[in-house]
């Protein structure tokens, strides 16, 4: 019995390699976006701490310059937060773009895998037909021999 060979196996292998590469790119972009979200959370926590510090400074009647310095720190944190939000927006867009590319790569791979399966099924059907033709031919020959033997025997 002949062995099935998919003529486009090289193309399928290439598409799987590209899909894996796109999956790694998507994972890296997702990791960077998550890291930036964590950084944003840290900035918000630090801002909250500075606000608590301002309340404490007011209640302790600390020097005015300490309060001013704390407000300047909140301003810097707000600037960092705004930059982080913008970076996060950009990273989220990169993640979405890479997700779309990954989905397209996966679809291209699935198309080739489906084609391979259809070709394999077609190959099996053809093999079955050939085998059935051989069996039929052997049956016809056997029946012919039997009929000849019966004619000779009568």
C-alpha positions as CSV (number, residue, x, y, z in Angstrom):
1,X,0.0,0.0,0.0
2,X,1.3,3.4,-0.9
3,X,2.1,6.0,1.7
4,X,0.3,9.4,1.8
5,X,2.4,12.4,0.9
6,X,1.1,15.9,1.2
7,X,2.8,17.9,-1.6
8,X,2.3,21.2,0.3
9,X,3.9,19.9,3.6
10,X,6.7,22.5,3.3
11,X,4.1,25.3,3.0
12,X,2.3,23.9,6.0
13,X,5.5,23.7,8.0
14,X,6.4,27.3,7.1
15,X,2.9,28.5,8.2
16,X,3.3,26.7,11.5
17,X,6.6,28.4,12.0
18,X,5.1,31.8,11.2
19,X,2.2,31.1,13.5
20,X,4.6,30.2,16.4
21,X,6.5,33.4,15.7
22,X,3.3,35.5,15.7
23,X,2.3,33.8,19.0
24,X,5.6,34.7,20.6
25,X,5.3,38.3,19.4
26,X,1.7,38.5,20.8
27,X,2.9,37.1,24.1
28,X,5.8,39.6,24.3
29,X,3.4,42.5,23.6
30,X,1.0,41.2,26.2
31,X,3.7,40.9,28.7
32,X,4.9,44.5,28.1
33,X,1.3,45.8,28.4
34,X,0.9,43.9,31.7
35,X,4.1,45.4,33.0
36,X,3.0,48.9,32.1
37,X,-0.4,48.3,33.9
38,X,1.6,47.2,36.9
39,X,3.7,50.3,36.7
40,X,0.6,52.4,36.5
41,X,-0.7,50.7,39.7
42,X,2.5,51.5,41.5
43,X,2.3,55.1,40.5
44,X,-1.2,55.4,41.8
45,X,-0.2,53.7,45.0
46,X,2.7,56.1,45.4
47,X,0.4,59.1,44.7
48,X,-2.0,57.8,47.4
49,X,1.0,57.6,49.8
50,X,2.0,61.2,49.0
51,X,-1.6,62.4,49.6
52,X,-1.6,60.6,52.9
53,X,1.7,62.3,53.7
54,X,0.3,65.7,52.9
55,X,-2.6,65.1,55.3
56,X,-0.1,64.1,57.9
57,X,2.1,67.2,57.3
58,X,-1.0,69.4,57.6
59,X,-2.1,67.8,60.8
60,X,1.5,68.0,62.3
61,X,1.8,71.7,61.1
62,X,5.0,70.8,59.3
63,X,7.0,73.5,57.5
64,X,5.2,74.9,54.5
65,X,8.0,73.9,52.2
66,X,7.5,70.2,53.1
67,X,3.8,70.5,52.0
68,X,4.9,72.3,48.8
69,X,7.5,69.6,48.0
70,X,4.8,66.9,48.5
71,X,2.5,68.8,46.0
72,X,5.3,69.0,43.5
73,X,5.8,65.2,44.0
74,X,2.1,64.7,43.2
75,X,2.5,66.8,40.1
76,X,5.5,64.7,38.9
77,X,3.6,61.5,39.7
78,X,0.6,62.8,37.7
79,X,2.9,63.5,34.7
80,X,4.4,60.0,35.0
81,X,0.9,58.6,35.3
82,X,-0.2,60.4,32.2
83,X,2.8,59.2,30.3
84,X,2.2,55.7,31.6
85,X,-1.5,55.8,30.5
86,X,-0.4,56.9,27.0
87,X,2.3,54.1,26.9
88,X,-0.4,51.6,28.0
89,X,-2.8,52.8,25.3
90,X,0.0,52.4,22.7
91,X,0.9,48.9,24.1
92,X,-2.7,47.9,24.1
93,X,-2.9,48.9,20.4
94,X,0.2,46.8,19.7
95,X,-1.3,43.9,21.5
96,X,-4.5,44.2,19.5
97,X,-2.6,44.5,16.2
98,X,-0.5,41.4,17.1
99,X,-3.6,39.5,18.1
100,X,-5.1,40.2,14.7
101,X,-1.9,39.0,12.9
102,X,-1.8,35.9,15.1
103,X,-5.5,35.1,14.3
104,X,-4.7,35.5,10.5
105,X,-1.6,33.3,10.8
106,X,-3.7,30.7,12.7
107,X,-6.4,30.8,10.0
108,X,-3.7,30.3,7.2
109,X,-2.3,27.3,9.1
110,X,-5.8,25.8,9.6
111,X,-6.5,26.2,5.9
112,X,-3.5,24.1,5.1
113,X,-4.3,21.5,7.7
114,X,-7.8,21.2,6.4
115,X,-6.5,20.8,2.8
116,X,-4.1,18.1,4.1
117,X,-6.9,16.3,5.7
118,X,-9.1,16.5,2.6
119,X,-6.2,15.2,0.5
120,X,-5.6,12.4,3.0
121,X,-9.2,11.3,2.9
122,X,-9.1,11.5,-0.9
123,X,-6.0,9.3,-0.9
124,X,-7.6,6.8,1.4
125,X,-10.7,6.6,-0.8
126,X,-8.6,6.1,-3.9
127,X,-6.6,3.4,-2.1
128,X,-9.8,1.7,-1.1
129,X,-11.1,1.8,-4.6
130,X,-7.9,0.3,-6.0
131,X,-8.0,-2.5,-3.4
132,X,-11.7,-3.1,-4.1
133,X,-10.9,-3.3,-7.9
134,X,-8.2,-5.9,-7.2
135,X,-10.5,-7.9,-5.0
136,X,-13.2,-7.8,-7.6
137,X,-10.8,-8.9,-10.3
138,X,-9.6,-11.8,-8.2
139,X,-13.2,-12.8,-7.6
140,X,-14.0,-12.7,-11.3
141,X,-10.9,-14.8,-12.0
142,X,-11.8,-17.3,-9.2
143,X,-15.3,-17.6,-10.5
144,X,-14.0,-18.1,-14.0
145,X,-11.7,-20.9,-12.9
146,X,-14.6,-22.5,-11.0
147,X,-16.9,-22.4,-14.0
148,X,-14.1,-23.9,-16.2
149,X,-13.5,-26.6,-13.7
150,X,-17.2,-27.4,-13.5
151,X,-17.4,-27.5,-17.4
152,X,-14.4,-29.8,-17.5
153,X,-15.8,-32.0,-14.7
154,X,-19.2,-32.5,-16.4
